Amino acid sequence: DGGITQSPKYLFRKEGQNVTLSCEQNLNHDAMYWYRQDPGQGLRLIYYSQIVNDFQKGDIAEGYSVSREKKESFPLTVTSAQKNPTAFYLCASMRGAGNSYEQYFGPGTRLTVT
Amino acid sequence: DAKTTQPTSMDCAEGRAANLPCNHSTISGNEYVYWYRQIHSQGPQYIIHGLKNNETNEMASLIITEDRKSSTLILPHATLRDTAVYYCIVRGYNAGNNRKLIWGLGTSLAVNP
């Protein structure tokens, strides 16, 4: 089945450690996105990529880094510089960058940093 | 930035139609209206989108007013599995406008037996 996979579903880390969240899609979509969701809030855009080897900062990129070496993969690293890393992280993909395409979301990774 | 206003919560009886309103009075001519829903602790699920005309698919119908300042998502026969948070979003034309994709708090729909 085509779709987006995120792993792991739950992740626990100690403060000060970098952690990388996986996102893979087999939909042959060009664009991929990372969002963060905090309890009772909407999604906030961290980074997005419209094409391999290119990505742009979203609204809350500080403390995060990404790479897009393959079309299928868009991993997100939460660095120790991110002040409040505990959150629900969602990856999404979209066929193109136009405004008439819908986004498909993965199941999310819940990160807890203590 | 285009943004939307939705009621915080709504209730609906199982089997009845659920009508979820959304106000997007600042929408511009090339912005689409999108609806997603999110069941607790899962990723959002795409429902439907439209530009000017009303749209219908297997999940729902989308009614957009003629002035495009508001829309209504209709779930024709709500079931308990439709209990979720429903997000109404407007999205602009080019890639840069992805930064303007603002997700509000959505409407928490409770379908009651």
Interface residues (C-beta under 8 A of the other chain):
Chain A: I4 Q6 A31 Y33 Y35 G40 Q41 G42 L43 R44 L45 Y48 Q50 Q56 G58 D59 F88 L90 A92 A97 G98 N99 S100 E102 Q103 Y104 F105 G106 P107 G108 R110
Chain B: N30 E31 Y32 Y34 Y36 S41 Q42 G43 P44 Q45 Y46 H49 L51 Y87 R91 G92 Y93 N94 A95 N97 N98 R99 L101 I102 W103 G104 L105 G106
